[in-house]
Amino acid sequence: MPRRKKRPLPDIRPLIAPLQEEFQVRFFSLQEIPQAVAWAERGHIAIHENYHSRRRRSFHVICGRRDNLVRFCERLGVSPECMTASEYFRFWHLTWFPEPEGRPPGRPC
């Protein structure tokens, strides 16, 4: 039996577009995670799709400067309490679960 195809992640670009002037935000694919880490370590906001798994699909949002990521989260309505420091890299990160249209919000982190 073929695996069920996962629904695509919601398009978050319209949510991010108004923040482009205030923050240097860049999207990265799963294959570009090393470049995303380098971008984040310079204090910019890097967003990449999270690894595919059986869990809900999500994005990782990473930044080398905690204060930048806190402000970014506040502008998106995501609790900064969801942020954690990376164990291996010099950045802060969070896993973001943007809700598809028509679905009630789930847990914040």
N, C-alpha and C positions, 0 to 999 in steps of 0.2 A: 504494500500500500504506500503510495507516495506521501511524503510529508506535507502537511498543510503549510501553505505559504503565509509568512508573517505579513501582517498589515504594515504598510510603510509608516515610518515615523511622521508625526505632524510636521508641516513646513514651519520651522521657527524663524525663517528669514524675515517675515513681516514683523515679528515681535522684536527682532534685533535691529532692524533698519533704523528706527528712531534713535537708537543708542550709538550708532556708528560715529557720530560727531564727537560724542563725549568719551567713548572708549575705542581703543584700537582692537577690534574684534575680527577674528579670522576663523573660517570653518576648515576643518581638515577631515580627510577620509581615514578609515581604519589603517590604510597602508601608509599614511603620513603621520603616524603618532610621534616618531622621533622629531619631525619638524614642528609638530604642535608643542612638544615639550620645550624645544629650543625657543619658540615664540613666547611661551608662557614664562620661561625663566627670565626673559627680558622685561617682564612686567605687563605684557599684553594679555588679552583674554583670548584663549584658544578653546574652540568647541569641536569635539569630534563625536561621532556616533559610538556608543558603547558596544562592547563585544556582543555578538548575538548569543542568546542563551534561551532557556525556557522561561526566564523571567520576563517581565515587561521590558520593552525596548526603551532605551533612554539615551541621553547625551552625557558626556563628561565635559565639564566646564572647568578649565584650569587657568591659574594665573600665579606668577611669582610674587606678586605684591598683594598681601592680604587685604589692605584697605581698598584697592581697586576692585577686588572680587566682592567685597562686602557691599560697596556702592552699586556694582552691577546687579547683584542679587536683589538688593532693595528695590532697584528700578524695575526688575522683572516680577517682584512680588514673591520671591523665593526666600525662605528664611536663611539668614547667614549662619544659623546654628547647624545647618546641614553641611557646612564646610569642614574639611579636615586637612591636616598637613600631610603631604606625601611622605611615605617612609623611605623612598628611594631617590626622589628628585627634589629640587629646590622650588617647590610650588605648593600652593593651596588648591584644593579641588573639591568638587561636589558632583554628585550624580543627579541629573535633572530629568524628571519625568513630565514633559509637557503633555497635557491631556488633549486627546483628539476632540474636535468639536462635538458637542452633544453629550459628552460624558462628564459626570460629576468629578470634581477634583479628588484625587486619592490622597495618600499620605504625603506630607510635604517633602520628605527626603527620600 
